[in-house]
Amino acid sequence: MSAARRMDFSNPYPSARSAVLGRNMVATSQPLAAQAGLSMLLKGGNAVDAAIAAAMVLVCVEPTGCGLGSDAFAIVWDGGKLHGLNASGRAPAAWTHDRFAHLDHMPDMGWNSVTVPGAVSAWIALWERFGSLPLATIAEPAITYAEEGFPVSPIIGRAWANGLKRLGGQPGFAEAFTVDGRPPAPGEIFRLPGHAASLRAIVATKGEAFYRGELAERMVAHSTEHGGALSLDDLATHTADWVDTVSVPFAGHVVHEIPPNGQGIAALTALGMLEELGIGDAPPDDAETVHLALEATKLALADADRFVTDPEAMGFDYAALLDPAYLKQRAGLIARDTACEPAHGEPQRGGTVYLTAADSSGGMVSFIQSNFMGFGSGVVVPGTGISMQNRGWSFSLDPDHPNVVAPGKRPFHTIIPGFAMRQDGRPAASFGVMGGPIQAQGHVQTVLRTLLYGQNPQAAADAPRWRVDAGRKIAFEIGWDMAVVEKLRARGHDITMEPTNSLFGFGGAQTIIATEAGYVGGSDPRKDGGVVAF
């Protein structure tokens, strides 16, 4: 395999934004959130303070992708060690298989799609372990935007209107997220007083109000009123868990993800296969490179779909999916001139927002939180601004599948933060690509472009993407060289072309790369956000 390249600061793609450089940096999908994070760094805070502040602002200014009822994951480099955090919620104790046996699929809206929300617990866990500023200081920008209002940004405004069409009838949604029954227009000032009140309660009690106090009681009362199963005990027993990351070597680096129940392991298995195949001789946008990446991703996603769930229910150690012998066997299934119909292997058994922040002392945070499917379940607890996720949809109803719904179980999760280390133990990159099923695939494409081919993070974000849908069906973003597309079609890939403005179809990347001089950041032009630094 070709060695990793020196970073290239040119940008061959249409948006032609420049990468941002600095010693302290925040990259988010909405510029007000990025500025809130940067303000913490200017106050003398660290990357974790910045990440929490940005995350809190995002639940206000980008409610289409996340909310107070979200889940979250994080990877933190503290200057000497990586730490993983899984703050995803579990199924209510009353969610037996029999409860949903009359359905063909788990619900995607309403209270019967709602698992315990974990994002608030992530903020508190990060702050208690690594935060340096008072929690009230960190929350101040979010509370101000919620109380005084913020201008709705253009892409979020479009997603907001789409969400209302689908979810406007869900309990509490119109009250919280409309103006006289309509969505706010881009540029219009919108206020979220319920969010502000809830944030104040969360800060005052260090999260206790959300899981064991007044806010918990209001969530449970609303759930009960509308046929849900969420209980006070479900909320009180929730934990955000510190975990070790899982990793594979790739392109002279080590790429890290959060272990299952998240799909990050799919990105790692794809990269492990590509390392085995020696990808890197052809240019990044060449048909040969893209074909290999597509084939490895298809096989990795087939494994994730078959096996990944709450690790206690997988039936074997998830590390088996990263065993070098298994990756070599899976890579051996890839033909260099023909698209395959992917199937899972047999390992040995034993609506989302992403942000990243880095500070001048060397700390870096990769953080992601999501309500799923844009506004999640559509349920909003009256007077609180708490919009509930719909992660329950990700459970299977097949009693023989490891991801079958069960009480107290964490479902398969799409949201994943990524991180890369250099082989000498120094941090290399913090990255993520929001957007449901594109995320593991987006990680593969980001890692290929930045760590293997040396593209700067803005060019990597601007580059057109592909998305594996099912079998040989692939979606390509308009902007690809059609000669490359035709070569891939000739190999058997069933390709459709989709516009860039398909909202979540090709995700939204935020990346910070560590260099000897500081940091280099890139932010996805498919979103409203940006990179800020000093």
C-alpha positions as CSV (number, residue, x, y, z in Angstrom):
1,M,0.0,0.0,0.0
2,S,1.2,3.5,-0.7
3,A,2.5,5.5,2.2
4,A,0.4,8.3,3.6
5,R,0.9,11.5,1.7
6,R,2.0,14.9,3.0
7,M,-1.1,17.2,3.4
8,D,-2.1,18.8,0.1
9,F,-3.7,22.3,0.7
10,S,-5.1,22.5,-2.9
11,N,-8.8,21.9,-3.4
12,P,-9.9,20.3,-6.7
13,Y,-13.6,20.3,-5.9
14,P,-16.3,22.8,-6.7
15,S,-16.8,24.5,-3.3
16,A,-13.2,25.6,-3.2
17,R,-13.3,26.6,0.5
18,S,-10.0,26.9,2.2
19,A,-9.1,24.8,5.1
20,V,-9.0,26.7,8.5
21,L,-5.8,26.7,10.5
22,G,-5.2,27.5,14.2
23,R,-4.1,26.4,17.6
24,N,-7.6,26.2,19.1
25,M,-10.5,25.0,16.9
26,V,-14.1,24.0,16.7
27,A,-16.0,22.6,13.7
28,T,-19.7,22.1,13.8
29,S,-22.7,21.8,11.4
30,Q,-24.1,25.2,12.5
31,P,-22.0,28.4,12.9
32,L,-23.5,29.7,16.1
33,A,-22.7,26.4,17.8
34,A,-19.1,26.6,16.5
35,Q,-18.8,30.1,17.9
36,A,-20.2,29.0,21.2
37,G,-17.5,26.4,21.5
38,L,-14.8,28.8,20.5
39,S,-16.0,31.3,23.2
40,M,-15.2,28.6,25.8
41,L,-11.7,28.3,24.5
42,L,-11.3,32.1,24.6
43,K,-12.4,32.0,28.3
44,G,-9.6,29.6,29.0
45,G,-11.6,26.4,28.8
46,N,-10.5,23.2,27.1
47,A,-11.7,21.2,24.1
48,V,-14.3,19.3,26.2
49,D,-15.8,22.6,27.5
50,A,-16.0,23.7,23.9
51,A,-17.6,20.5,22.7
52,I,-20.3,20.6,25.4
53,A,-21.1,24.2,24.8
54,A,-21.4,23.5,21.0
55,A,-23.6,20.4,21.7
56,M,-25.9,22.4,24.0
57,V,-26.3,25.1,21.4
58,L,-27.0,22.6,18.6
59,V,-30.1,21.2,20.4
60,C,-31.5,24.7,20.0
61,V,-30.2,26.0,16.7
62,E,-30.3,22.6,14.8
63,P,-33.3,20.8,16.4
64,T,-33.8,19.0,13.1
65,G,-30.8,16.8,13.9
66,C,-30.7,16.6,17.7
67,G,-32.5,17.6,20.8
68,L,-32.5,17.3,24.6
69,G,-33.9,13.8,24.1
70,S,-31.0,12.6,21.9
71,D,-28.3,10.0,22.3
72,A,-24.6,10.7,22.1
73,F,-21.1,9.2,21.8
74,A,-17.7,10.7,22.2
75,I,-14.0,10.0,21.9
76,V,-11.7,12.2,23.9
77,W,-7.9,12.6,23.6
78,D,-6.8,14.0,27.0
79,G,-3.2,14.6,25.9
80,G,-2.0,11.2,26.9
81,K,-4.8,8.7,26.4
82,L,-8.0,8.0,24.4
83,H,-11.3,7.6,26.2
84,G,-14.5,6.4,24.6
85,L,-18.0,7.3,25.9
86,N,-21.2,5.4,25.0
87,A,-24.2,7.5,26.2
88,S,-26.8,5.7,24.1
89,G,-30.0,4.9,25.8
90,R,-31.7,1.5,26.4
91,A,-35.1,0.2,25.7
92,P,-37.8,0.7,28.3
93,A,-38.2,-2.3,30.7
94,A,-41.7,-2.9,29.3
95,W,-40.4,-3.3,25.7
96,T,-40.8,-7.1,25.3
97,H,-41.0,-8.7,21.9
98,D,-44.7,-9.4,22.5
99,R,-45.4,-5.7,22.8
100,F,-44.5,-5.2,19.1
101,A,-45.3,-8.7,17.8
102,H,-48.3,-7.4,15.8
103,L,-46.1,-5.1,13.7
104,D,-44.0,-5.7,10.7
105,H,-41.3,-3.2,11.8
106,M,-40.6,-1.2,14.9
107,P,-42.4,2.2,14.9
108,D,-40.5,5.2,13.6
109,M,-42.5,7.9,15.4
110,G,-44.5,8.4,18.5
111,W,-43.7,7.2,22.1
112,N,-43.4,3.6,21.0
113,S,-40.2,4.5,19.1
114,V,-38.6,6.3,22.1
115,T,-35.6,4.8,24.0
116,V,-34.1,6.4,27.0
117,P,-32.3,9.6,26.0
118,G,-28.6,9.7,26.7
119,A,-27.1,13.0,25.4
120,V,-27.6,14.9,28.7
121,S,-25.8,12.2,30.5
122,A,-22.9,12.5,28.0
123,W,-22.6,16.2,28.7
124,I,-22.5,15.6,32.4
125,A,-20.1,12.7,32.2
126,L,-17.7,14.7,30.0
127,W,-17.9,17.7,32.2
128,E,-17.3,15.9,35.4
129,R,-14.3,14.0,34.1
130,F,-12.6,16.6,31.8
131,G,-14.4,20.0,32.1
132,S,-12.6,23.0,33.4
133,L,-15.2,25.8,33.3
134,P,-18.4,26.0,35.4
135,L,-21.3,24.1,33.9
136,A,-23.4,27.3,34.0
137,T,-20.7,29.1,31.9
138,I,-20.7,26.3,29.3
139,A,-24.5,26.4,29.0
140,E,-24.8,30.2,28.8
141,P,-24.7,30.5,25.0
142,A,-27.4,27.8,24.5
143,I,-29.7,29.3,27.1
144,T,-29.3,32.7,25.6
145,Y,-30.2,31.5,22.1
146,A,-33.2,29.6,23.4
147,E,-34.5,32.5,25.4
148,E,-33.6,35.5,23.1
149,G,-33.9,33.6,19.8
150,F,-31.6,32.8,16.9
151,P,-31.9,33.2,13.1
152,V,-32.8,29.9,11.5
153,S,-30.1,29.0,9.0
154,P,-31.0,28.0,5.4
155,I,-30.3,24.3,5.2
156,I,-31.8,23.7,8.7
157,G,-34.8,25.7,7.6
158,R,-35.4,23.4,4.7
159,A,-35.1,20.3,6.9
160,W,-37.4,21.9,9.5
161,A,-40.2,22.3,6.9
162,N,-39.7,18.7,5.8
163,G,-39.9,17.5,9.4
164,L,-43.2,19.3,10.0
165,K,-44.8,17.6,7.1
166,R,-44.0,14.2,8.5
167,L,-44.3,14.8,12.3
168,G,-46.6,17.8,12.7
169,G,-49.3,15.5,14.3
170,Q,-47.1,14.1,17.0
171,P,-47.9,15.2,20.5
172,G,-46.2,18.4,21.5
173,F,-44.4,19.0,18.1
174,A,-46.4,21.9,16.7
175,E,-46.3,23.7,20.1
176,A,-42.5,23.6,20.3
177,F,-41.4,23.9,16.6
178,T,-43.9,26.0,14.7
179,V,-44.9,29.6,14.3
180,D,-48.7,29.8,14.1
181,G,-48.7,26.3,12.7
182,R,-45.9,26.8,10.1
183,P,-42.2,26.1,10.2
184,P,-39.9,29.1,10.7
185,A,-38.5,30.6,7.5
186,P,-34.7,30.8,7.0
187,G,-33.5,34.0,8.6
188,E,-36.5,34.2,10.9
189,I,-35.8,34.6,14.6
190,F,-37.0,31.6,16.6
191,R,-37.2,31.2,20.3
192,L,-37.3,28.0,22.4
193,P,-38.3,29.0,26.0
194,G,-38.9,25.4,27.0
195,H,-35.4,24.5,26.0
196,A,-34.0,27.3,28.2
197,A,-36.0,26.2,31.2
198,S,-34.8,22.6,30.9
199,L,-31.2,23.6,30.3
200,R,-31.3,25.7,33.5
201,A,-32.7,22.7,35.4
202,I,-30.1,20.4,34.0
203,V,-27.3,22.8,34.9
204,A,-28.6,23.5,38.4
205,T,-28.8,19.8,39.3
206,K,-25.9,18.4,37.1
207,G,-28.4,16.4,35.1
208,E,-30.3,15.0,38.0
209,A,-33.5,16.8,37.1
210,F,-33.5,15.1,33.7
211,Y,-33.0,11.5,35.0
212,R,-34.4,11.6,38.5
213,G,-36.3,14.9,39.0
214,E,-38.9,17.2,37.6
215,L,-38.0,16.7,33.9
216,A,-38.0,12.9,34.3
217,E,-41.5,13.1,35.9
218,R,-42.8,15.2,33.0
219,M,-41.3,12.9,30.4
220,V,-42.9,9.9,32.0
221,A,-46.3,11.6,32.5
222,H,-46.4,12.5,28.8
223,S,-45.3,9.0,27.8
224,T,-48.1,7.4,29.9
225,E,-50.7,9.8,28.5
226,H,-49.9,8.8,25.0
227,G,-49.5,5.1,25.4
228,G,-45.7,4.9,25.8
229,A,-43.8,2.7,28.2
230,L,-41.0,5.0,29.5
231,S,-40.8,4.8,33.3
232,L,-39.1,6.7,36.1
233,D,-36.9,3.6,36.7
234,D,-35.9,3.5,33.0
235,L,-34.6,7.0,33.3
236,A,-33.0,6.6,36.8
237,T,-31.1,3.5,35.9
238,H,-29.6,5.0,32.7
239,T,-25.8,5.2,32.6
240,A,-23.3,6.8,30.3
241,D,-20.5,4.2,30.0
242,W,-16.8,4.9,29.6
243,V,-15.4,2.3,27.1
244,D,-12.2,1.4,25.4
245,T,-12.2,2.2,21.7
246,V,-11.7,-0.4,19.0
247,S,-9.2,0.1,16.2
248,V,-7.4,-1.1,13.1
249,P,-4.1,0.0,11.5
250,F,-4.5,1.9,8.2
251,A,-2.2,4.0,6.1
252,G,0.5,4.4,8.7
253,H,-2.1,5.4,11.4
254,V,-4.5,3.7,13.8
255,V,-8.2,4.4,13.3
256,H,-10.4,4.3,16.3
257,E,-14.2,3.9,16.8
258,I,-16.6,3.3,19.6
259,P,-17.4,-0.5,19.9
260,P,-20.9,-1.9,19.4
261,N,-23.7,-1.1,19.8
262,G,-22.6,1.5,17.3
263,Q,-21.8,0.9,13.6
264,G,-18.3,2.3,13.9
265,I,-16.9,-1.3,13.7
266,A,-18.2,-1.4,10.1
267,A,-15.9,1.5,9.1
268,L,-13.0,-0.4,10.7
269,T,-13.7,-3.7,9.0
270,A,-13.9,-1.9,5.6
271,L,-10.6,-0.2,6.3
272,G,-9.0,-3.4,7.4
273,M,-10.0,-5.1,4.2
274,L,-8.7,-2.2,2.2
275,E,-5.4,-2.3,4.0
276,E,-5.2,-6.0,3.2
277,L,-5.9,-5.2,-0.5
278,G,-3.2,-2.6,-0.6
279,I,-5.4,0.3,-1.8
280,G,-3.6,3.5,-2.7
281,D,-1.8,3.0,-6.0
282,A,-4.5,4.7,-8.1
283,P,-5.7,8.3,-7.4
284,P,-8.5,8.9,-4.9
285,D,-11.3,9.5,-7.5
286,D,-10.1,6.7,-9.9
287,A,-12.5,3.9,-10.7
288,E,-10.1,1.3,-9.2
289,T,-9.9,3.1,-5.8
290,V,-13.7,3.7,-5.7
291,H,-14.5,0.1,-6.7
292,L,-12.4,-1.4,-3.9
293,A,-13.8,1.0,-1.4
294,L,-17.4,0.2,-2.4
295,E,-16.8,-3.6,-2.3
296,A,-15.1,-3.5,1.2
297,T,-17.9,-1.2,2.5
298,K,-20.6,-3.5,1.2
299,L,-19.1,-6.5,3.0
300,A,-18.6,-4.5,6.2
301,L,-22.2,-3.2,6.2
302,A,-23.5,-6.8,5.6
303,D,-21.6,-7.9,8.8
304,A,-22.9,-4.9,10.8
305,D,-26.4,-5.5,9.7
306,R,-26.2,-9.2,10.7
307,F,-24.3,-9.0,14.0
308,V,-24.1,-5.5,15.6
309,T,-26.3,-4.7,18.6
310,D,-25.8,-4.4,22.3
311,P,-22.6,-6.3,22.8
312,E,-24.2,-8.5,25.5
313,A,-26.5,-9.9,22.9
314,M,-24.1,-10.4,20.0
315,G,-23.2,-14.0,21.0
316,F,-19.5,-13.5,20.4
317,D,-16.7,-11.0,21.1
318,Y,-17.1,-8.2,18.6
319,A,-13.3,-8.1,18.3
320,A,-13.6,-11.2,16.1
321,L,-14.9,-8.9,13.3
322,L,-11.5,-7.2,13.4
323,D,-9.3,-10.3,13.6
324,P,-6.7,-10.1,10.8
325,A,-7.4,-13.6,9.6
326,Y,-11.1,-12.7,9.3
327,L,-10.4,-9.5,7.5
328,K,-8.0,-11.3,5.1
329,Q,-10.7,-13.9,4.4
330,R,-13.3,-11.1,3.7
331,A,-10.9,-9.1,1.5
332,G,-10.4,-12.3,-0.5
333,L,-14.0,-12.1,-1.6
334,I,-13.4,-8.9,-3.4
335,A,-12.9,-9.1,-7.2
336,R,-11.1,-6.1,-8.7
337,D,-13.2,-6.1,-11.9
338,T,-16.7,-7.2,-10.7
339,A,-19.2,-5.9,-8.2
340,C,-20.3,-8.5,-5.7
341,E,-23.7,-9.2,-4.1
342,P,-22.6,-8.8,-0.4
343,A,-23.4,-11.3,2.3
344,H,-22.3,-11.4,5.9
345,G,-19.4,-13.5,7.0
346,E,-19.0,-15.9,9.9
347,P,-16.5,-14.5,12.5
348,Q,-15.2,-16.8,15.1
349,R,-17.7,-16.7,18.0
350,G,-16.6,-16.4,21.5
351,G,-30.9,13.3,12.0
352,T,-27.7,13.7,13.6
353,V,-25.1,16.4,14.4
354,Y,-21.4,15.9,14.7
355,L,-18.8,18.3,16.1
356,T,-15.2,18.3,16.9
357,A,-13.0,20.6,19.1
358,A,-9.3,20.9,19.8
359,D,-7.3,23.1,22.2
360,S,-3.7,24.4,22.3
361,S,-2.8,22.0,25.1
362,G,-3.3,19.1,22.8
363,G,-6.8,18.0,23.9
364,M,-9.2,16.8,21.1
365,V,-12.9,15.7,21.2
366,S,-14.9,13.8,18.7
367,F,-18.6,14.1,19.6
368,I,-21.8,13.2,18.0
369,Q,-25.5,13.4,19.1
370,S,-28.7,12.7,17.4
371,N,-32.5,12.4,17.6
372,F,-32.4,10.2,14.4
373,M,-34.5,10.6,11.3
374,G,-34.7,14.4,11.6
375,F,-36.6,15.5,14.8
376,G,-36.6,11.9,16.0
377,S,-39.9,10.5,17.1
378,G,-41.7,13.8,16.7
379,V,-42.7,13.7,20.4
380,V,-42.0,16.9,22.4
381,V,-42.7,17.0,26.1
382,P,-44.9,20.1,26.6
383,G,-43.2,23.1,28.2
384,T,-39.8,21.5,28.3
385,G,-38.5,21.5,24.7
386,I,-37.4,17.9,25.2
387,S,-37.8,16.3,21.7
388,M,-37.5,12.6,22.0
389,Q,-35.3,10.4,19.8
390,N,-36.7,7.4,17.9
391,R,-33.8,5.0,18.2
392,G,-36.3,2.1,19.0
393,W,-36.9,1.9,15.2
394,S,-33.4,0.4,14.9
395,F,-34.4,-2.8,16.8
396,S,-35.3,-5.9,14.8
397,L,-38.5,-7.8,15.4
398,D,-36.9,-11.1,14.1
399,P,-36.7,-13.2,17.3
400,D,-33.6,-14.9,15.9
401,H,-31.7,-11.7,15.2
402,P,-29.2,-10.5,17.8
403,N,-30.7,-7.0,17.5
404,V,-34.2,-8.1,18.4
405,V,-36.0,-5.7,20.7
406,A,-35.7,-6.6,24.4
407,P,-36.1,-4.8,27.8
408,G,-33.2,-2.7,28.8
409,K,-31.3,-3.4,25.6
410,R,-29.3,-0.9,23.6
411,P,-30.2,-1.0,19.9
412,F,-27.9,-1.0,16.8
413,H,-26.8,2.6,16.5
414,T,-25.9,4.6,13.4
415,I,-24.1,7.6,15.1
416,I,-20.4,7.2,15.5
417,P,-17.5,9.5,16.3
418,G,-14.1,8.8,14.7
419,F,-10.5,9.4,15.7
420,A,-7.1,8.5,14.3
421,M,-3.7,8.2,16.0
422,R,-0.3,8.3,14.5
423,Q,1.8,5.2,14.9
424,D,4.1,7.1,17.3
425,G,1.2,7.7,19.7
426,R,0.4,11.3,18.8
427,P,-3.2,12.3,17.7
428,A,-3.8,12.6,14.0
429,A,-7.4,13.4,13.4
430,S,-10.9,13.8,14.9
431,F,-13.7,13.3,12.4
432,G,-17.3,12.4,11.9
433,V,-19.9,12.3,9.1
434,M,-23.4,12.8,10.3
435,G,-26.3,11.3,8.3
436,G,-27.7,7.9,9.4
437,P,-26.5,5.0,7.2
438,I,-23.9,7.1,5.4
439,Q,-21.8,7.5,8.6
440,A,-19.6,4.4,8.5
441,Q,-19.3,4.8,4.8
442,G,-18.5,8.5,5.3
443,H,-15.8,7.6,7.8
444,V,-14.2,5.2,5.2
445,Q,-14.2,8.0,2.5
446,T,-12.9,10.6,5.0
447,V,-10.0,8.4,6.1
448,L,-9.1,7.4,2.6
449,R,-8.9,11.0,1.5
450,T,-7.1,12.5,4.5
451,L,-4.9,9.8,6.0
452,L,-4.1,7.8,2.8
453,Y,-4.2,10.4,0.1
454,G,-3.2,13.5,2.1
455,Q,-6.1,15.7,1.1
456,N,-6.7,18.6,3.5
457,P,-9.9,18.2,5.5
458,Q,-11.8,20.8,3.6
459,A,-11.1,19.2,0.2
460,A,-12.1,15.8,1.7
461,A,-15.4,17.4,2.9
462,D,-16.0,19.0,-0.5
463,A,-15.3,15.9,-2.5
464,P,-18.4,14.2,-4.0
465,R,-19.5,11.0,-2.1
466,W,-21.0,7.7,-2.8
467,R,-23.4,5.7,-0.7
468,V,-24.0,1.9,-0.6
469,D,-27.8,1.3,-0.4
470,A,-28.4,-2.4,-0.9
471,G,-26.7,-5.2,-2.8
472,R,-25.2,-3.7,-6.0
473,K,-27.3,-0.5,-5.7
474,I,-25.1,2.5,-5.2
475,A,-25.9,6.2,-5.1
476,F,-23.4,8.7,-6.4
477,E,-23.5,12.4,-5.7
478,I,-23.8,14.6,-8.8
479,G,-20.3,16.0,-9.3
480,W,-18.5,12.7,-10.0
481,D,-16.7,12.4,-13.3
482,M,-19.2,10.5,-15.4
483,A,-16.4,8.6,-17.1
484,V,-15.5,7.1,-13.7
485,V,-19.2,6.3,-13.1
486,E,-19.5,4.5,-16.4
487,K,-16.4,2.4,-15.6
488,L,-17.9,1.3,-12.3
489,R,-21.2,0.5,-14.1
490,A,-19.2,-1.7,-16.4
491,R,-18.0,-3.6,-13.4
492,G,-21.6,-4.3,-12.3
493,H,-22.4,-1.5,-9.9
494,D,-26.0,-0.4,-10.2
495,I,-25.5,3.4,-9.8
496,T,-28.0,6.2,-9.5
497,M,-27.1,9.8,-9.5
498,E,-28.5,12.0,-6.7
499,P,-28.2,15.8,-6.1
500,T,-26.0,17.1,-3.4
501,N,-28.9,18.9,-1.8
502,S,-30.6,15.7,-0.7
503,L,-30.2,16.8,2.9
504,F,-29.0,13.7,4.8
505,G,-28.3,11.6,1.7
506,F,-24.6,12.1,1.6
507,G,-24.0,13.3,5.2
508,G,-22.1,16.2,6.6
509,A,-18.5,16.0,7.7
510,Q,-16.5,17.9,10.2
511,T,-12.8,17.1,10.6
512,I,-9.8,18.5,12.5
513,I,-6.3,17.2,11.7
514,A,-3.5,17.7,14.2
515,T,-0.2,19.0,12.8
516,E,3.1,20.1,14.2
517,A,1.9,23.8,14.0
518,G,-1.5,23.3,15.4
519,Y,-4.7,22.1,13.7
520,V,-6.3,22.1,10.2
521,G,-10.1,22.0,10.0
522,G,-12.7,21.4,7.4
523,S,-16.5,21.7,7.5
524,D,-19.0,20.2,5.1
525,P,-20.6,22.6,2.5
526,R,-23.7,20.3,2.6
527,K,-24.5,21.9,6.0
528,D,-24.8,25.4,7.4
529,G,-21.7,25.1,9.6
530,G,-18.1,26.0,9.6
531,V,-14.7,25.9,11.3
532,V,-13.6,28.6,13.7
533,A,-10.2,29.0,15.2
534,F,-7.7,31.3,16.9
